[in-house]
Amino acid sequence: MEKIEANIVDVLGRKIFKGVVSFENGIIINLEERNDINSSVFILPGLINSHVHIESSMLTPLEFSRLAVRKGTVAVVSDPHEIANVLGKAGVEFMIENAKLSPMKFYFGAPSCVPATYFETSGFVLDSTDIDELLLRDNIYFLSEMMNFPGVIFEDKEVLDKIESAKKYGKPTDGHAPGLSGESLIKYADAGITTDHESSNVFEAEEKIKLGIKLQIREGSAAKNFDSLYTLIDKYPNDVMLCTDDSHPDDLIEKHIDELIRRGISKGVDFFNLISAATLNPVKHYNLNVGLLQQNDTADFIIVDNLSDFNVLETYINGQKVFANNTVNIKNIASLEINNFKRTSISVDDICIESKNNNSCRVIEAFDGELLTKEIVTEINEINGKLVSNIENDILKIVVVNRYDNSAKPSVGFIKGFGLKTGALAESIAHDSHNIISVGVDDESIVKAINEVIFHKGGIAAFNGKKTFSLPLNIAGLMTNQDGFEVAKIYKNLNSVAKEMGSVLKSPFMTLSFMALLVIPDLKLGDKGLFKINDYNFVDLFV
């Protein structure tokens, strides 16, 4: 039997006391209160990320876990939506099997929106029959975020059948409803949606909570909502969870859910409400087999230096010490490489846009730290009868190339907000269908960056006008077997290159990856053209 002397944080009892935690064979045997204990450290339940796409870390579940346990994360509720859009059920199975190589507790859902909409091309389609088969499995714990909220509101049978399957098997349905309000939101909630991580302000979040939807406060690499929403943790202590949604490897090395705990403490949030949001609340909502530092629970806990700095010293999962002395005790094992990538190289002719008598065009306007965009209309420059970027006014060309159909013509538009002065960026991470997306100052640079991604059958690339930098992603064009620290180093360098090229965004590749996400308002570019979510239809480039 192992014993740890510390200040014990009892989340359920909402108290802290000096004592001894005894555990054996992965189970908490006893918690003994003892005033004679002289320890400055604190022991508390391990942290849970209530909504994350592992693929966004560009790492396999195993390698993700090797970074996350350093930050006190013992479990994640994960939507394998990204890889499912590329590889269907085989992608979900890959995630489950790879996760078994790690002691971290992974709880995967059945991706509800593959594709996210039928207005784009994905690698696979998972229909209601497929979803029912997945939800029947014991290792599928919920129906993943229902991004097709118009389908719910307008009672699309296929969409509603997926939600009914979740109800049939007693599993919750995650939501995704940015900006949804009023009667539409009521209908969405009444359909059986139980969570939402897309709220960006208190009014939006409270409206959802009052309809019975649990709030997941998101702080990812692109969308950051904690500062806007943290006050709701104390106001609705039983209805809030914490998540990252999408977190890139350089951020994962620096911080995870532990950072939100630190920030909440510094802002004066009630400590037990804050910790409950990262432990008790997700356990109860998703019925997770994750210990809460109670007798007979699984021994999933962390040790921190104090309750202000909240530096994680040790992490235990099922009684196994997976992190201590700045060392991770999980081996990196290379996994099977699977992919779905049919595109061959493109040329400048493929992305030219012929000018017209009136070159007034719709332009996507992107914002730093936001997934939302808006439509602006402006006159586009032309040279020799072709529409071109306007670097001075930050109007750049954006291109999406279908990775699954080599005969498909690239989709081309214009975007404001990236600030590039030279070269181009490209990647095969393009939510949600993960076609190739690129932004650049001229056609030659865009083609150079895109063809670098195509050469590696997936990855991230930056061409600065002279040299190409890249991170190959040989698993579904989304992930790599490489060591997480090495991936973070390469990715961080790519971001630095992008900023040297003039990008004004904190995370340019993350922002770029969402410019093809048609289910987030307002104007986006998919592989089939410009799409306006508020109209729920395609729109012309020219006005």
Secondary structure as GFF3:
##gff-version 3
##sequence-region A 1 543
A	DSSP	beta_strand	2	10	.	.	.	ID=ss1
A	DSSP	beta_strand	15	24	.	.	.	ID=ss2
A	DSSP	beta_strand	27	33	.	.	.	ID=ss3
A	DSSP	beta_strand	42	45	.	.	.	ID=ss4
A	DSSP	beta_strand	47	52	.	.	.	ID=ss5
A	DSSP	three_ten_helix	54	57	.	.	.	ID=ss6
A	DSSP	alpha_helix	61	68	.	.	.	ID=ss7
A	DSSP	three_ten_helix	69	71	.	.	.	ID=ss8
A	DSSP	beta_strand	73	78	.	.	.	ID=ss9
A	DSSP	alpha_helix	81	87	.	.	.	ID=ss10
A	DSSP	alpha_helix	89	99	.	.	.	ID=ss11
A	DSSP	beta_strand	105	110	.	.	.	ID=ss12
A	DSSP	alpha_helix	128	135	.	.	.	ID=ss13
A	DSSP	beta_strand	140	146	.	.	.	ID=ss14
A	DSSP	alpha_helix	149	153	.	.	.	ID=ss15
A	DSSP	alpha_helix	157	168	.	.	.	ID=ss16
A	DSSP	beta_strand	173	175	.	.	.	ID=ss17
A	DSSP	alpha_helix	182	190	.	.	.	ID=ss18
A	DSSP	beta_strand	193	196	.	.	.	ID=ss19
A	DSSP	alpha_helix	202	209	.	.	.	ID=ss20
A	DSSP	beta_strand	214	218	.	.	.	ID=ss21
A	DSSP	alpha_helix	226	229	.	.	.	ID=ss22
A	DSSP	alpha_helix	232	235	.	.	.	ID=ss23
A	DSSP	beta_strand	240	243	.	.	.	ID=ss24
A	DSSP	alpha_helix	249	254	.	.	.	ID=ss25
A	DSSP	alpha_helix	257	266	.	.	.	ID=ss26
A	DSSP	alpha_helix	271	277	.	.	.	ID=ss27
A	DSSP	alpha_helix	280	286	.	.	.	ID=ss28
A	DSSP	beta_strand	301	304	.	.	.	ID=ss29
A	DSSP	beta_strand	312	317	.	.	.	ID=ss30
A	DSSP	beta_strand	320	324	.	.	.	ID=ss31
A	DSSP	beta_strand	327	328	.	.	.	ID=ss32
A	DSSP	three_ten_helix	348	351	.	.	.	ID=ss33
A	DSSP	beta_strand	360	365	.	.	.	ID=ss34
A	DSSP	beta_strand	374	379	.	.	.	ID=ss35
A	DSSP	beta_strand	382	383	.	.	.	ID=ss36
A	DSSP	beta_strand	386	387	.	.	.	ID=ss37
A	DSSP	beta_strand	395	401	.	.	.	ID=ss38
A	DSSP	beta_strand	411	416	.	.	.	ID=ss39
A	DSSP	beta_strand	424	427	.	.	.	ID=ss40
A	DSSP	beta_strand	436	440	.	.	.	ID=ss41
A	DSSP	alpha_helix	443	455	.	.	.	ID=ss42
A	DSSP	beta_strand	459	463	.	.	.	ID=ss43
A	DSSP	beta_strand	468	472	.	.	.	ID=ss44
A	DSSP	alpha_helix	484	500	.	.	.	ID=ss45
A	DSSP	alpha_helix	508	513	.	.	.	ID=ss46
A	DSSP	beta_strand	523	526	.	.	.	ID=ss47
A	DSSP	beta_strand	529	532	.	.	.	ID=ss48
A	DSSP	beta_strand	537	538	.	.	.	ID=ss49
###
